[in-house]
Amino acid sequence: MNYYGYGGNILYVNLTTGIVKSEVLNETLARKYIGGCGIGLRLLYDLLKPGIAPHSPENPIIISAGPLVGTLVPGSNKIQMLTKFAIPANKEQTKYYVGIGSGGSNRFGLMMKSAGYDQIVVTGSANKPVYLKIMNDHVEICSAADLWGRDIYETTDELMKRYLGCGVIAIGRGGESMAPLSLAFVDARNTIGKGAASVMGSKNLKAISVYGDRGVKVWDPKLLMKLSIDINETIRQIPYFNKPGIANWSLGKKWAVHYPPKIWKETLLNSKGCSSCTLTCKSFHKINTGAFSGNTLSTGVFMLVPIYGRRLELKDYGESMELLATANRLGIDFSSMAGMTKFLIRLKERGILTTKDTDGLDLRLGDIQSCLKLAHKIANRDGIGDSMAQGWHALASRVGVDPNTDPDGDGIVKGTSTLYDGRFTPMDPTRFMCVVNPRGGMHSHPITYYPGRSVSVIREFCQGMGLSEEEIEPVFNADDFNCGRLERHCEDGEAIWFSLGVCSKYVMYGIYNISPLSALYTAVTGFQITPEELKKAGERIWNLYKIINIREGFGREDDAFPGLWVKTIDEPIKGEIRLRDYFGKPLQHKDLEKMLDDYYDERGWNSSEGIPSEEKRKALGLDGLDSNRIPKQAL
């Protein structure tokens, strides 16, 4: 098969046996599941034995790159990491979800495709630290003895010096210690796979380096050039893409003094984008104040600095920058780490914990040194840090307080922190996906990502997403939309973006929808596909994602709103802060249950269990796949 757009091969590496082999990509598989995480999920369904432990050598890691990755399609740089993640999803710590981690790449995706691979499948476990070196057809398992113990940036820099032009996925100390709270970085710029980096560590896999010089052939270069020029013209009309990184946050008068928006620009060294992207959203900063003056920070989400600086009461913004930079170097999820740190400090203030309970650390709000020490204890799985490293459920078991309901806890779904507190942001598919996504706490990126869109704008977005009038009717009324029903279509779209390899920010700003993406897919691959067929493929992929997790024992009981989200906050100035819908209407418990019912109904799933019906699986060509849940006693 002479492929266009696709690398055309799947690389298999067994770290236990050292066997490396390459198989030609099956055309039927490519057409049915598009590419990227779509094909990755189908491979994972066959390779992953239900019920095995995340750190078992049998748990595969699959790196996926979609057919648009490596081409000149704007924003086509996203790769995915698929595996059974190591964060416990239930209080009994017996359930672990199969997840998709997505990250933008500057070099990795392009090099992977240029080397001829659409998927890299890693199984087994090495008996000593190694890294995987891929140079076109030459694949070698190399000793990582000199890299083990180095941070993510040091590791990436060293491999990029050894193999000029390569792309790198690397883990830090958190991944090495198999801390479930750890994450990896792609090309030292973007995070990927919170909970998956520890799986790399369990395999003694420090990094993957890839280089290819074959390029990516496209079916119709002239058409692709025309389509890409038109898209770039649309981009030029959007101010955010022309002025990236504009800082705009509101923390209230007290904290605005310590974190004024101008610090973004005052500390900025430069900003860069991923391959094929005009949005330079990865910013590089130099701390210019306080004890850490001169140190640097690389981040794609600078907003984390003021948000968590305020939460931990760090009055010097340089301290919050240093804490985020430390988490990045160690390969630890910053938002979860900061949330857990605040939780422990408040428990100590309330007399529930003592200094002895925190390994002698005198934890206090506003004390950067104790925060930094906790970060290293998490990465090294030392004392209280070991419980934190294993996730919220392990920490709750240790301290005897449930953070899902305690006022000083966090919004938690399937054992994972949500980026948003639903009480402070309107309930829309972005926030609702945190609840129903098979991977706990993960949000989506539809047009409603930013509040304030009108019903007509959201309806237009749905039409662009390929919804028929028959599908649109139950989603909308005159002045509102049904969040549960709209969620299904946003998820189908998310599956398409991930499978093609395009950045979701292009969707948030209305640059991409189903119609131009189907045209781009055809221009790149030569595979003719209608917008309707592409949307159905997205639905097929998301249902497959759900089926794989059903085999792991997940069901409706796991799609639970965070306990704190349903608790009202009374503030003297702002008044009642509570969960509300997109247009401000208060939501009751019965409204949330109906939202779930409507979501399952729109998907064609059994509403009592949250499982795709036999009719739905058959309609999507998934009827031959097993979706039986593991019995509870087997978990």
C-alpha positions in Angstrom: 0.0 0.0 0.0 1.4 3.4 -1.1 0.1 5.7 1.7 -0.4 9.4 1.6 -0.5 11.3 4.9 0.1 8.2 6.9 3.6 7.0 7.8 2.3 3.6 6.7 3.8 1.5 9.5 3.2 0.5 13.1 6.4 0.0 15.2 6.4 -2.7 18.0 9.1 -2.7 20.6 9.2 -5.3 23.4 11.6 -4.1 26.1 11.6 -7.5 27.9 12.8 -9.5 24.9 14.4 -6.7 22.9 12.4 -7.7 19.9 11.7 -4.9 17.5 9.4 -5.3 14.5 7.4 -3.1 12.0 4.1 -4.0 10.5 2.4 -2.3 7.6 -0.6 -0.2 8.6 -3.9 -2.0 7.6 -5.9 0.2 5.2 -9.3 -0.9 6.6 -8.1 0.0 10.1 -7.0 3.5 8.8 -10.2 4.2 7.0 -12.5 3.0 9.9 -10.6 4.7 12.8 -9.0 7.7 10.9 -5.6 7.6 12.7 -4.0 9.0 15.9 -5.9 7.9 19.0 -8.6 6.2 16.8 -6.2 3.6 15.6 -4.3 3.6 18.9 -7.5 2.7 20.8 -8.3 -0.2 18.4 -4.8 -1.6 18.9 -5.1 -1.2 22.6 -8.4 -3.1 22.6 -6.5 -6.1 21.2 -3.3 -5.7 23.2 -4.6 -4.8 26.7 -5.7 -7.6 28.9 -8.6 -6.3 31.1 -7.8 -6.1 34.8 -4.0 -6.1 34.6 -2.1 -3.6 36.8 -1.0 -0.4 35.2 2.7 -1.1 36.1 2.5 -4.7 34.7 4.9 -5.3 31.8 1.8 -6.4 29.9 0.4 -2.9 29.9 1.2 -1.4 26.5 2.1 2.2 25.9 1.0 3.5 22.5 2.3 6.7 20.9 0.0 7.9 18.1 0.3 10.5 15.4 -2.6 11.3 13.1 -2.6 11.6 9.3 -2.4 15.4 9.3 0.6 15.5 11.6 3.8 16.4 9.7 2.0 18.3 7.0 1.5 22.0 6.4 -2.0 21.9 7.8 -2.2 24.7 10.4 -2.1 23.3 14.0 -1.5 19.7 13.0 1.0 18.8 15.7 -0.9 16.8 18.4 0.3 13.4 19.3 -1.3 11.0 21.9 -0.1 8.6 24.5 -2.5 5.7 25.3 -2.2 3.2 28.2 -3.8 2.1 31.4 -3.1 5.0 33.6 -1.7 4.5 37.1 -4.0 6.9 39.1 -6.5 4.9 41.3 -10.0 5.9 40.2 -12.0 4.7 43.2 -11.7 4.9 47.0 -10.9 1.2 47.2 -8.0 1.8 44.8 -9.0 -1.1 42.6 -10.0 0.7 39.4 -7.7 2.2 36.8 -8.9 3.9 33.7 -7.5 3.5 30.2 -6.7 7.1 29.1 -5.6 9.2 26.2 -3.0 11.9 26.9 -2.6 14.5 24.2 0.2 16.9 23.7 1.5 19.3 21.1 4.8 18.6 19.5 7.5 20.8 18.0 9.6 17.9 16.6 8.3 14.6 17.8 5.1 14.2 15.7 6.8 15.4 12.5 9.9 13.2 13.0 7.7 10.1 13.9 5.8 10.5 10.7 8.9 11.2 8.7 10.5 8.0 10.0 7.4 6.2 8.6 5.4 5.4 11.7 1.8 6.2 12.7 1.9 4.2 15.9 4.7 3.2 18.3 3.7 0.3 20.6 5.9 -0.4 23.6 5.4 -3.5 25.7 7.4 -5.4 28.3 9.9 -4.0 30.8 13.7 -3.5 30.6 15.8 -4.8 33.5 17.7 -1.5 33.6 17.1 2.1 32.5 16.9 2.5 28.8 15.7 4.9 26.1 14.4 4.1 22.7 16.2 5.5 19.7 14.4 5.6 16.4 16.2 6.8 13.3 14.1 5.9 10.3 14.3 2.1 10.0 17.0 1.8 12.6 15.5 1.2 16.1 17.7 0.6 19.1 17.1 0.1 22.8 19.9 2.1 24.4 21.2 2.3 27.9 19.9 5.3 29.9 22.3 4.9 32.8 23.7 8.4 32.3 20.2 9.9 31.9 18.5 8.3 34.8 18.1 10.9 37.6 18.3 13.9 35.3 15.3 16.2 35.0 13.1 16.4 31.9 14.8 19.4 30.4 18.3 18.0 30.9 17.3 14.7 29.4 15.6 16.3 26.4 18.5 18.6 25.8 21.0 15.8 25.9 19.2 13.6 23.4 18.6 16.5 21.1 22.3 17.2 21.1 23.1 13.5 20.4 20.6 13.2 17.5 20.2 16.6 15.9 16.7 17.4 14.8 15.1 14.6 16.7 11.9 14.8 18.8 11.8 13.6 22.4 9.3 12.3 25.0 10.9 12.2 28.4 10.1 11.6 32.0 11.6 13.1 35.1 12.2 11.9 38.7 8.4 11.4 39.2 8.1 9.0 36.3 11.3 7.2 37.4 9.9 6.5 40.8 6.6 5.3 39.2 4.6 8.1 40.9 1.1 7.9 39.5 0.9 11.7 39.7 3.8 12.0 37.3 3.6 13.2 33.7 5.9 13.3 30.6 6.9 16.1 28.4 7.0 16.3 24.6 10.0 18.1 23.2 10.4 19.8 26.7 7.4 22.0 25.9 4.1 20.2 26.4 2.9 17.8 29.0 1.4 14.5 28.0 -0.2 11.7 30.0 -0.6 12.6 33.7 -0.6 9.1 35.2 1.1 7.6 32.1 4.6 8.7 32.8 4.8 6.3 35.7 4.0 3.5 33.3 7.1 4.5 31.3 9.0 4.4 34.6 7.7 0.9 35.4 9.2 -0.2 32.1 12.5 1.5 32.9 11.9 3.7 29.8 13.4 7.1 30.4 12.7 8.6 27.0 11.8 8.0 23.3 13.9 9.8 20.7 12.8 9.8 17.1 14.2 11.2 13.9 13.1 10.7 10.3 14.1 12.3 7.0 11.6 10.9 4.6 8.9 13.6 5.0 5.2 13.0 4.7 3.8 12.6 1.2 0.4 14.2 0.5 -2.1 13.1 -2.1 -3.0 16.5 -3.6 -0.3 19.1 -2.7 -1.9 21.9 -4.7 -5.3 21.5 -3.1 -3.7 21.2 0.4 -1.8 24.4 -0.2 -5.0 26.2 -1.2 -6.9 25.0 1.8 -4.1 25.8 4.1 -3.8 29.4 2.7 -7.5 29.9 3.2 -7.2 28.7 6.8 -4.3 31.0 7.5 -6.3 33.9 6.1 -9.0 33.1 8.6 -6.5 32.9 11.4 -5.2 36.4 10.5 -8.6 37.8 11.3 -8.5 36.5 14.9 -6.8 38.9 17.3 -5.8 36.1 19.8 -3.8 34.3 17.2 -2.0 37.5 16.2 -1.3 38.6 19.8 -0.7 35.4 21.7 -0.1 35.2 25.4 -2.1 38.3 26.3 -2.5 38.0 30.1 -6.0 38.7 31.4 -6.9 37.4 34.8 -8.9 38.8 37.7 -7.9 37.7 41.3 -9.6 40.4 43.3 -8.0 43.5 44.8 -6.0 41.7 47.5 -4.2 39.4 45.1 -4.0 41.7 42.1 -1.3 43.5 44.0 0.9 40.4 44.0 -0.1 39.0 40.6 -0.8 41.9 38.2 -1.3 40.8 34.6 1.7 42.8 33.5 4.0 40.2 35.1 3.5 38.0 32.0 5.1 40.5 29.8 7.7 41.8 32.3 9.1 38.2 32.8 8.7 37.1 29.1 11.9 36.0 27.3 10.2 34.7 24.2 7.3 32.5 23.0 7.2 29.7 20.5 4.7 27.5 18.8 4.5 23.8 17.9 5.3 22.7 14.3 2.8 24.0 11.7 1.2 26.4 14.2 1.1 30.2 14.0 0.0 30.5 17.7 3.1 30.8 19.8 1.3 29.8 23.0 4.4 28.3 24.8 6.1 31.1 26.7 9.5 31.2 28.3 10.0 33.5 31.3 12.8 34.7 33.6 12.0 35.3 37.2 13.1 38.9 38.0 12.3 39.2 41.7 13.0 37.6 45.0 15.0 34.6 46.1 14.7 32.8 42.7 15.6 35.8 40.5 17.4 34.6 37.4 15.7 31.2 37.3 13.5 30.4 34.3 10.1 28.9 33.6 8.7 27.3 30.4 4.9 26.8 30.3 2.0 26.7 28.0 -0.4 27.8 30.8 1.0 30.8 32.6 -2.4 31.3 34.3 -1.3 28.5 36.7 1.1 31.0 38.3 -1.5 33.4 39.6 -4.2 30.9 40.2 -2.1 28.6 42.5 0.0 31.3 43.8 -3.1 32.8 45.3 -4.3 29.4 46.5 -1.1 28.8 48.3 -0.8 32.4 49.4 2.6 32.9 47.8 2.9 36.7 47.8 6.0 36.8 45.6 5.0 35.7 42.1 8.5 34.5 41.5 7.9 31.8 44.1 4.9 30.5 42.3 6.9 30.5 39.0 9.7 28.5 40.7 7.2 26.0 42.1 5.7 25.4 38.7 9.2 25.2 37.1 10.2 22.6 39.8 7.1 20.5 39.1 7.9 20.6 35.4 11.5 19.5 35.9 10.5 16.7 38.2 7.6 15.6 35.9 4.8 16.1 38.5 1.3 17.3 37.8 1.3 20.9 39.2 -2.4 21.5 39.7 -2.8 18.2 41.7 0.3 18.8 43.7 -0.7 22.4 44.6 -4.2 21.2 45.5 -2.9 18.5 47.8 -0.4 20.9 49.3 -3.1 23.4 50.2 -5.3 20.5 51.6 -2.5 19.3 53.9 -1.7 22.8 55.1 -5.3 23.5 56.0 -5.7 20.1 57.8 -2.7 21.0 59.8 -4.1 24.5 60.6 -7.4 22.8 61.7 -5.5 20.5 64.1 -6.3 17.3 62.2 -2.7 16.8 61.2 0.5 17.5 63.2 4.1 18.2 62.1 4.8 14.5 62.8 2.1 13.5 60.2 3.9 15.6 57.6 7.4 14.1 58.2 8.5 17.1 60.3 7.6 19.7 57.7 6.1 22.8 59.2 3.6 23.3 56.4 2.3 26.9 56.2 0.4 28.9 53.6 2.8 31.4 52.0 5.9 29.2 52.8 7.6 28.4 49.5 10.3 26.2 51.0 7.8 23.7 52.5 6.0 23.6 49.1 9.2 22.8 47.3 10.2 20.1 49.8 6.8 18.5 49.3 7.3 18.5 45.5 10.6 16.6 45.8 9.0 14.2 48.4 6.2 13.4 45.8 8.8 12.8 43.1 10.8 10.5 45.3 7.8 8.9 46.9 9.1 9.8 50.3 6.9 9.7 53.4 3.8 11.8 53.0 4.9 12.4 49.5 4.4 8.8 48.6 0.7 9.0 49.5 0.4 12.2 47.5 2.2 10.6 44.6 -0.4 7.9 44.4 -3.3 10.3 44.0 -6.2 11.7 46.0 -7.7 8.4 47.2 -4.4 7.2 48.7 -3.9 10.6 50.4 -7.4 10.5 51.8 -6.8 7.1 53.2 -3.7 8.3 54.9 -5.1 11.4 56.5 -8.6 10.1 57.2 -10.4 13.0 55.5 -12.3 12.9 52.2 -11.0 15.7 49.9 -14.0 15.3 47.6 -16.4 16.7 50.2 -14.1 18.5 52.7 -14.3 22.3 52.1 -10.5 22.4 51.8 -10.4 19.6 49.3 -10.6 19.6 45.6 -12.9 18.8 42.7 -12.2 15.2 42.0 -13.5 12.8 39.4 -12.2 9.2 39.0 -9.4 10.1 41.5 -8.1 13.1 39.5 -8.3 16.8 40.1 -10.5 18.8 37.7 -8.9 22.0 36.3 -12.1 23.9 36.9 -14.3 24.3 39.9 -17.8 24.1 38.5 -19.1 26.6 41.0 -17.0 29.4 39.5 -17.5 28.6 35.8 -20.8 27.9 34.0 -21.8 24.3 33.4 -21.2 23.5 29.7 -19.7 20.6 27.7 -16.2 21.8 28.8 -17.0 21.3 32.5 -19.4 18.4 32.0 -16.8 16.4 30.2 -14.7 16.4 33.4 -17.4 14.1 34.8 -18.2 11.7 31.9 -14.8 11.5 30.2 -13.4 8.0 30.7 -10.1 9.7 31.8 -11.0 11.4 35.1 -11.2 15.1 35.3 -10.3 15.9 31.7 -12.2 18.7 29.9 -13.0 19.4 26.3 -12.5 22.4 24.0 -15.8 23.3 22.3 -17.0 26.7 21.3 -18.5 27.1 24.9 -15.0 26.8 26.4 -15.3 30.6 27.0 -18.5 31.8 28.7 -20.9 34.3 27.1 -21.5 32.7 23.7 -25.1 33.2 22.4 -27.4 30.4 21.6 -27.3 31.3 17.9 -23.4 31.1 17.9 -23.5 27.7 19.6 -26.1 26.5 17.2 -24.0 27.6 14.3 -21.0 25.8 15.8 -23.1 22.6 15.9 -24.1 23.0 12.3 -20.4 23.3 11.5 -19.8 20.1 13.5 -22.0 18.3 11.1 -25.2 17.9 13.2 -28.3 17.4 11.1 -31.4 19.4 11.9 -32.9 16.2 13.4 -29.9 16.1 15.8 -29.9 19.8 16.5 -33.6 19.9 17.5 -33.3 18.0 20.9 -30.2 20.0 21.8 -31.6 23.5 21.6 -34.7 25.5 22.6 -35.2 29.2 22.0 -32.9 30.6 24.7 -30.9 27.6 26.0 -29.2 24.3 25.2 -29.3 20.9 26.7 -25.7 20.4 28.1 -26.0 16.6 28.3 -27.1 16.2 24.7 -24.6 18.7 23.4 -21.8 16.9 25.2 -22.1 13.8 23.1 -21.4 15.8 19.9 -18.5 17.7 21.4 -16.9 14.4 22.4 -17.3 13.0 18.9 -15.6 16.2 17.7 -12.8 15.7 20.3 -12.2 12.2 19.0 -11.8 13.6 15.4 -9.3 16.3 16.4 -7.2 13.8 18.3 -7.4 11.2 15.6 -6.4 13.7 12.8 -3.8 15.4 15.0 -5.0 19.0 15.1 -4.9 21.3 18.0 -8.2 21.9 19.7 -7.5 25.7 20.1 -8.4 25.9 16.4 -11.8 24.5 17.2 -12.4 26.8 20.2 -12.0 29.8 17.9 -14.2 28.5 15.1 -11.3 27.9 12.7 -11.9 24.2 12.2 -15.1 22.2 12.0 -16.1 19.1 10.3 -16.4 20.4 6.7 -12.8 21.8 6.3 -11.3 18.9 8.2 -12.9 16.3 5.9 -11.6 18.3 2.9 -8.1 18.5 4.5 -8.2 14.7 5.3 -9.0 13.9 1.7 -6.4 16.3 0.3 -3.7 14.7 2.5 -4.6 11.0 2.3 -6.6 10.6 -0.9 -9.3 8.8 1.1 -12.6 10.3 0.1 -14.8 11.1 3.2 -17.9 13.2 3.7 -18.4 15.4 6.8 -21.1 13.0 7.9 -18.8 10.0 7.6 -16.1 11.8 9.5 -18.5 12.7 12.3 -19.6 9.1 12.5 -16.0 8.0 12.7 -15.6 10.3 15.7 -18.6 8.7 17.3 -17.2 5.3 16.7 -13.9 6.2 18.3 -15.5 7.7 21.4 -17.7 4.6 21.8 -14.7 2.4 21.5 -12.9 4.5 24.2 -15.9 3.9 26.5 -16.1 0.2 25.7 -12.4 -0.3 26.7 -13.1 1.3 30.0 -16.2 -0.7 30.6 -14.1 -3.8 30.4 -12.1 -2.3 33.3 -15.2 -2.2 35.4 -16.3 1.4 34.9 -20.0 2.5 34.6 -22.4 5.2 35.5 -21.5 5.2 39.2 -18.0 6.5 38.2 -19.5 9.4 36.2 -20.1 11.3 39.5 -20.0 15.1 39.9 -17.3 16.2 42.5 -18.8 16.5 45.9 -17.5 20.1 46.3 -19.2 21.2 43.1 -22.7 20.7 44.7 -21.9 22.6 47.8 -22.8 26.3 48.0 -20.3 28.9 49.0 -21.6 32.1 50.8 -19.4 35.1 50.3 -20.1 38.5 51.9 -19.4 40.5 48.7 -20.2 38.1 45.8 -23.1 36.4 47.6 -24.1 32.8 46.9 -21.6 30.9 44.7 -23.0 27.7 43.4 -23.2 25.4 40.4 -25.1 27.0 37.5 -25.8 26.3 33.9 -24.3 28.2 31.0 -26.8 31.0 31.3 -26.7 31.4 35.1 -29.7 29.2 36.2 -28.9 27.4 39.5 -28.6 23.6 39.2 -30.0 21.1 41.7 -29.0 17.5 42.2 -32.0 16.4 40.1 -30.8 18.6 37.3 -27.4 16.9 37.3 -28.9 13.5 37.2 -31.1 14.5 34.3 -28.0 15.9 32.5 -26.5 12.4 32.8 -29.7 10.7 31.7 -29.9 13.0 28.6 -26.2 12.4 27.8 -26.6 8.6 27.9 -29.8 8.8 25.9 -28.2 11.0 23.2 -25.4 8.6 23.0 -27.7 5.6 22.7 -26.3 4.1 25.9 -28.1 2.2 28.7 -28.8 5.1 31.1 -28.8 3.0 34.3 -25.3 1.7 33.7 -23.8 4.1 31.1 -23.0 1.4 28.6 -23.3 1.5 24.8 -26.4 -0.5 23.7 -26.1 -3.4 21.4 -28.0 -1.4 18.7 -25.5 1.4 19.0 -22.4 -0.8 18.8 -23.9 -2.5 15.8 -24.7 0.8 14.0 -21.0 1.9 14.5 -19.5 -1.4 13.5 -18.4 -2.3 17.0 -20.7 -5.2 17.6 -17.9 -7.7 17.5 -16.2 -6.1 20.5 -16.6 -7.4 24.1 -18.0 -4.8 26.5 -18.6 -6.9 29.5 -17.6 -5.4 32.8 -15.0 -7.0 35.0 -16.9 -8.4 38.1 -16.2 -6.2 41.2 -14.7 -9.1 43.0 -12.1 -9.4 40.3 -10.9 -5.8 40.6 
